Amino acid sequence: MISLRSRSSAAPKKQPTGRLRVFYCGDIHGSDVCFRKFVNAGAHYEADVLVLGGDITGKGLVPIVRLDDGTWRGYLHGQPRSCANGEELEALRLAVSRAGFYAVEVTADELARLEQSADGQSDAFRTAMIEQVSAWTALASERLAGTGRLCLVMPGNDDEYFIDDYLGDGETVQNVDGKVVELQNGIELVSLAWSNATPWNSAREFSEEKIAERLGELSSQVERPQSAIFNVHVPPFASGIDTVQKLDDQFRPVVENGMPVEIPVGSTAVREAIEHAQPRLGLHGHIHESKGEARIGKTLCINPGSDYASGRLHGVLVDISPERVERHIYTEG
């Protein structure tokens, strides 16, 4: 049985021992298909702990309008989609979810009112996020009950703060953002959802100074950093797992000599924290296109990447003991 203990617990601390199998993924952005694959990964890979490392919620609403003739019409990626029956409507709902959006079924009059009200759009978006996250937490709790597996969930920079209350605080599913928790074999898990600045001005972006301060506070609670796992949404700067294509002021790709310009966009504060603490393992997401791994001193840092819009779940399976990362395997399914 895998257990979880908060660092604030008065229970006696145990020495790290034994191997732990961790399945990690992130950046599913509202994809119901990817979340279900994430939950099922526990049994499929015989993982002890499932870690969802941030950017959980979708990116917006997609209205699907019921027309007077009983058919439906929606737009996905700017392309019209018509539905003549319930089967086609369900297929459109699934396509919207896979793309990281929320389908909202409305009449033409309801759509007109929604388009005229920024508050109405905000409320509808908030409701959709809460309903989905609540359903996911319930699903994970039900599927994992009695298995001995833990589901440790963390929001990311794209996730609004109000979803934190719906991410779980039970024995099976827990929100671990901003916490240091101890797994059964004594390995400590440090989790932080924040990122440095992005062009998108998302909810949980902070200065490098603030990130450094928060990671310093969390690191000070770690008793055995050499065997710890840093579950930090944003990757370390210039690590090779934080590379993106450079954009101009109009968010257009920058091209020089016929080639796209690539730049590192990870966090300098995260890199400095890893260099200082030298945890056993760093688990990161945030940069979907920068799948890979890097060594920062003794620390193995991994970003499994993300392709949520296709419905494919990218993850990494890690066998870790207090002494070493015994093996890690990238997964896709």
C-alpha positions in Angstrom: 0.0 0.0 0.0 1.4 3.4 -1.0 0.8 6.1 1.5 1.2 9.8 1.5 2.2 12.0 4.4 2.4 15.7 4.5 5.7 17.2 5.6 3.7 18.9 8.5 2.7 15.5 9.8 3.9 14.6 13.3 4.4 11.0 12.3 8.0 9.7 12.7 10.0 10.1 9.5 11.2 6.8 7.9 14.4 6.2 6.0 13.9 5.9 2.3 13.7 2.3 1.1 12.5 0.3 -1.9 11.6 0.9 -5.5 8.6 3.1 -6.5 7.0 3.1 -9.9 5.8 6.6 -11.0 3.7 7.4 -14.1 3.9 11.1 -15.0 2.2 13.2 -17.7 1.1 16.8 -18.0 -0.6 19.3 -20.3 -3.7 17.4 -21.2 -5.7 20.7 -21.5 -9.2 19.5 -21.0 -8.8 16.3 -23.1 -11.2 13.8 -21.6 -9.6 11.0 -23.6 -6.2 11.8 -22.3 -7.4 11.9 -18.7 -9.1 8.5 -18.9 -5.9 7.1 -20.4 -3.9 8.7 -17.5 -6.1 7.0 -14.9 -6.0 3.6 -16.7 -2.2 3.9 -16.9 -1.9 2.8 -13.2 -3.2 -0.7 -13.9 -1.7 -0.9 -17.4 1.8 -0.1 -16.3 1.5 -1.4 -12.7 2.4 2.1 -11.4 2.3 2.9 -7.7 1.8 6.6 -8.1 0.2 8.6 -10.9 1.3 12.2 -11.2 -0.5 14.8 -13.4 1.8 17.7 -13.6 -0.3 20.7 -14.6 -2.3 22.5 -17.3 -5.3 20.3 -16.7 -8.2 22.5 -18.0 -9.3 23.3 -21.5 -8.6 26.5 -23.4 -12.1 27.8 -24.2 -15.7 27.3 -25.2 -17.0 26.0 -28.5 -20.7 26.7 -28.9 -22.7 24.0 -30.8 -26.0 25.6 -32.0 -29.2 23.7 -32.5 -30.9 24.9 -35.6 -34.6 25.2 -36.3 -34.6 22.0 -38.5 -33.2 20.0 -35.6 -29.7 19.7 -36.8 -26.6 21.1 -35.1 -23.8 23.4 -36.3 -20.5 24.3 -34.6 -17.1 25.5 -35.6 -13.8 23.8 -34.7 -10.5 25.3 -35.7 -12.4 27.8 -37.8 -14.1 25.0 -39.8 -17.9 24.5 -39.8 -19.1 21.2 -38.5 -22.7 20.1 -39.1 -24.4 17.3 -37.2 -27.6 15.6 -38.6 -28.1 13.2 -35.8 -27.1 12.3 -32.2 -24.2 10.1 -33.4 -22.7 13.0 -35.3 -23.3 15.4 -32.4 -21.4 13.1 -30.0 -18.5 12.8 -32.5 -18.3 16.6 -32.6 -18.4 16.8 -28.8 -15.5 14.3 -28.7 -13.5 16.3 -31.3 -14.0 19.5 -29.3 -12.8 17.8 -26.1 -9.8 16.3 -27.8 -8.8 19.7 -29.0 -8.8 21.0 -25.5 -12.1 23.0 -25.6 -15.5 22.7 -23.9 -18.6 22.1 -26.0 -21.6 24.2 -25.0 -24.9 23.3 -26.6 -27.1 26.4 -27.1 -30.0 27.7 -29.2 -29.4 30.5 -31.6 -30.9 33.0 -29.2 -28.8 31.7 -26.3 -25.7 32.1 -28.4 -26.6 35.7 -29.3 -27.0 36.5 -25.6 -23.7 34.7 -24.8 -21.8 36.6 -27.4 -23.0 39.9 -26.0 -22.0 39.2 -22.4 -18.4 38.9 -21.4 -19.6 37.9 -17.9 -21.8 35.2 -19.3 -19.0 33.8 -21.3 -16.7 33.8 -18.2 -19.4 32.1 -16.1 -20.0 29.4 -18.7 -16.3 28.8 -19.1 -15.9 28.6 -15.3 -18.8 26.2 -15.0 -17.4 23.9 -17.7 -14.0 23.7 -16.1 -15.5 23.0 -12.6 -17.8 20.3 -14.0 -15.1 18.5 -15.9 -12.5 18.7 -13.1 -15.1 17.5 -10.5 -16.0 14.6 -12.8 -12.4 13.6 -13.3 -11.7 13.6 -9.6 -14.7 11.4 -9.0 -13.7 9.1 -11.8 -10.1 8.7 -10.5 -11.3 8.2 -7.0 -13.7 5.4 -8.1 -11.2 3.7 -10.5 -8.3 3.7 -8.0 -10.2 2.9 -4.8 -8.9 -0.2 -3.2 -5.9 -0.5 -5.6 -3.3 1.1 -3.3 -2.4 3.5 -6.1 -2.3 7.3 -5.5 -3.3 10.0 -8.0 -1.3 13.2 -7.3 -2.6 16.1 -9.2 -1.2 19.6 -9.7 -2.5 22.6 -11.7 -0.3 24.5 -14.1 0.1 28.1 -15.2 -2.9 27.9 -17.5 -5.2 26.7 -14.8 -7.4 29.2 -12.9 -7.1 29.2 -9.1 -10.8 28.3 -8.5 -10.2 24.7 -9.8 -7.9 23.9 -6.9 -10.9 23.2 -4.7 -12.1 20.5 -7.0 -8.8 18.6 -7.6 -9.2 16.3 -4.6 -8.1 16.1 -1.0 -8.9 12.4 -0.2 -6.7 9.4 0.4 -6.6 8.4 -3.3 -6.7 11.7 -5.2 -4.8 14.8 -3.9 -3.9 18.2 -5.1 -0.2 18.5 -4.2 0.6 21.9 -5.5 2.8 24.0 -3.2 3.5 21.0 -0.9 6.2 18.6 0.0 4.8 15.1 0.5 6.4 11.9 1.5 5.7 8.7 -0.4 5.6 5.3 1.3 9.2 4.4 0.5 10.4 7.7 2.0 11.0 9.6 -1.3 9.9 13.2 -1.0 7.9 14.9 -3.7 8.1 18.7 -4.2 5.4 20.2 -6.4 4.9 23.7 -7.8 2.5 24.8 -10.5 4.0 28.2 -11.3 5.8 29.3 -14.5 7.8 32.3 -15.5 6.4 34.8 -17.9 4.8 33.7 -21.2 3.3 35.7 -24.1 -0.1 34.4 -23.0 -0.3 36.1 -19.6 -1.8 33.0 -17.9 -3.1 32.6 -14.4 0.0 31.4 -12.5 2.9 33.3 -14.0 5.4 34.8 -11.6 8.7 36.5 -11.7 11.9 34.5 -11.4 12.5 36.0 -8.0 9.1 34.8 -6.7 9.6 31.3 -8.1 13.1 31.2 -6.5 11.6 32.3 -3.2 8.8 29.7 -3.3 11.1 26.9 -4.4 13.5 27.9 -1.6 10.7 27.6 0.9 9.7 24.2 -0.3 13.3 22.9 -0.6 13.9 23.9 3.0 11.3 21.3 4.0 13.0 18.5 2.2 15.0 16.3 4.6 16.7 14.1 1.9 17.1 16.2 -1.3 19.4 13.6 -2.9 16.4 11.1 -3.1 13.7 13.7 -3.8 11.5 14.3 -6.9 10.9 17.9 -8.0 7.5 17.9 -9.8 7.7 21.5 -11.2 5.5 22.4 -14.1 8.0 24.6 -15.9 11.3 23.1 -17.0 14.7 24.5 -16.1 16.1 27.1 -18.4 18.4 26.1 -21.3 18.1 22.5 -20.4 17.1 21.3 -23.9 13.6 20.4 -22.6 12.4 24.0 -22.7 12.9 24.9 -26.4 10.3 26.6 -28.5 10.1 28.5 -31.7 10.6 32.2 -31.3 7.6 34.4 -32.0 7.4 38.1 -33.0 5.1 40.7 -31.5 2.3 39.4 -33.6 2.8 35.9 -32.4 4.2 34.8 -35.8 7.1 32.4 -36.0 10.5 34.1 -36.5 12.4 32.7 -39.4 16.1 33.5 -40.3 17.9 32.2 -43.4 14.9 30.0 -44.1 15.0 28.3 -40.7 12.8 28.8 -37.6 14.6 30.4 -34.7 14.4 28.3 -31.5 15.0 29.7 -28.0 14.9 28.4 -24.4 12.0 29.6 -22.3 12.3 27.6 -19.1 12.8 29.1 -15.7 16.2 30.2 -14.4 14.9 29.9 -10.8 13.9 26.3 -11.4 17.4 25.5 -12.9 19.1 27.2 -9.9 17.0 25.3 -7.4 17.8 22.0 -9.1 21.5 22.9 -9.3 21.5 23.7 -5.5 19.3 20.9 -4.2 20.3 18.2 -6.7 17.2 16.0 -6.3 17.2 12.6 -7.8 14.5 13.4 -10.4 12.8 16.4 -12.0 9.4 16.0 -13.7 8.4 18.8 -16.0 5.9 19.8 -18.7 4.7 23.2 -20.0 6.7 23.0 -23.3 4.7 20.5 -25.3 7.1 20.3 -28.3 10.2 19.8 -26.2 10.0 16.2 -25.3 13.2 14.8 -23.9 15.6 14.7 -20.9 18.6 16.5 -19.5 21.1 16.0 -16.8 21.7 19.0 -14.4 24.5 17.8 -12.2 23.2 14.5 -10.7 19.5 15.3 -11.4 17.7 13.6 -14.3 15.1 16.1 -15.7 12.3 14.8 -17.9 9.7 16.4 -20.1 7.5 13.8 -21.8 5.9 16.4 -24.1 2.2 16.7 -25.0 0.1 16.0 -28.0 -3.3 16.2 -26.3 -5.2 17.5 -29.3 -4.7 14.2 -31.1 -6.0 12.2 -28.1 -2.6 10.6 -27.7 -1.2 10.7 -24.1 2.5 11.2 -23.8 4.0 10.1 -20.5 7.0 8.7 -18.8 7.2 5.6 -16.5 10.0 5.9 -13.9 11.2 3.2 -11.6 13.0 5.1 -8.8 14.6 4.1 -5.5 16.3 6.4 -3.0 19.6 5.5 -4.5 19.0 6.0 -8.2 16.6 6.2 -11.1 16.6 2.6 -12.0 15.0 3.1 -15.4 12.6 5.4 -17.3 10.6 4.7 -20.4 8.6 7.1 -22.5 5.1 6.0 -23.3 2.5 7.0 -25.9 -1.0 5.8 -26.4 
